[in-house]
Amino acid sequence: MYLIQVTYTKPIGDIDKHLVDHRSFLDKFYASGNLICSGPRNPRIGGIILCNFASIDDVWSFIHQDPFYINEIASYEVIDFNPVKYAKDFAPFIK
């Protein structure tokens, strides 16, 4: 499982220009089962994506397709972690 911390590197006006495309991009990966949840940080300086991919290389491949990455308006930090304790209803997300 991976936690991706997205940090905006451009003004919010630039982010908003690509937000619809970014969310459509995320929808494809929700449909494939890779994404668990995502959303903006508060204050709105970036976002968080919780996901499951087979490898860190797959995570970076995902990131490199993100309109925010392509348009150079965000930076990314990937945290690889192993959820050993979790609520029972969360179990379907653990691979």
C-alpha positions in Angstrom: 0.0 0.0 0.0 1.2 3.5 -0.8 0.4 7.0 0.5 1.1 9.7 -2.1 1.5 13.2 -0.8 0.9 15.8 -3.5 2.2 19.3 -3.0 1.2 22.1 -5.4 4.1 24.0 -6.8 2.0 26.6 -8.7 -0.8 29.0 -7.7 -4.3 27.6 -7.1 -5.5 29.2 -10.3 -3.1 27.0 -12.3 -4.2 23.9 -10.3 -7.9 24.7 -11.0 -7.2 24.8 -14.7 -6.2 21.1 -14.6 -8.5 19.8 -11.8 -11.2 18.3 -14.0 -8.6 16.4 -16.0 -6.8 15.3 -12.8 -10.1 13.9 -11.3 -11.0 12.2 -14.6 -7.5 10.6 -14.5 -8.1 9.4 -11.0 -11.4 7.9 -12.0 -9.7 5.5 -14.3 -7.6 4.1 -11.5 -10.6 3.9 -9.1 -12.2 1.8 -11.8 -9.2 -0.5 -11.9 -9.2 -0.9 -8.1 -5.8 0.7 -7.5 -7.1 3.8 -5.7 -8.7 3.6 -2.2 -9.3 7.3 -1.4 -8.0 10.7 -2.4 -8.7 14.3 -1.7 -7.3 17.8 -1.1 -5.3 18.7 2.0 -6.5 21.4 4.3 -5.4 24.1 3.8 -5.5 23.5 0.0 -1.7 23.1 -0.6 -1.9 19.7 -2.3 -3.6 16.4 -1.9 -3.4 12.9 -0.5 -3.9 9.6 -2.5 -4.1 6.2 -0.7 -3.5 3.4 -3.2 -2.5 -0.2 -3.9 -0.1 -1.0 -6.7 2.0 -4.1 -7.3 5.3 -2.1 -7.0 6.8 1.3 -6.4 7.6 1.4 -10.1 3.8 1.1 -10.8 3.1 4.0 -8.5 5.6 6.2 -10.3 4.1 5.1 -13.6 0.7 6.2 -12.3 2.1 9.6 -11.1 3.8 10.3 -14.4 0.4 10.1 -16.1 -1.2 12.6 -13.8 -2.1 15.9 -15.5 -0.7 17.7 -12.5 2.7 16.0 -13.1 2.5 16.4 -16.9 1.9 20.1 -16.5 4.6 20.5 -13.8 2.3 22.0 -11.2 2.8 19.5 -8.3 5.5 17.5 -6.6 5.0 14.0 -5.2 6.3 12.1 -2.2 5.5 8.4 -2.1 5.4 6.5 1.3 5.4 2.7 1.1 3.8 1.1 4.1 2.4 -2.2 5.3 -0.9 -1.9 7.1 -0.7 -4.6 9.8 -3.6 -3.3 11.8 -6.8 -1.9 10.4 -10.6 -1.8 10.9 -12.3 -5.0 9.7 -14.3 -3.1 7.0 -10.9 -2.0 5.5 -9.8 -5.6 4.9 -11.0 -5.7 1.2 -8.4 -2.9 0.4 -5.5 -4.9 1.8 -3.7 -6.9 -0.9 
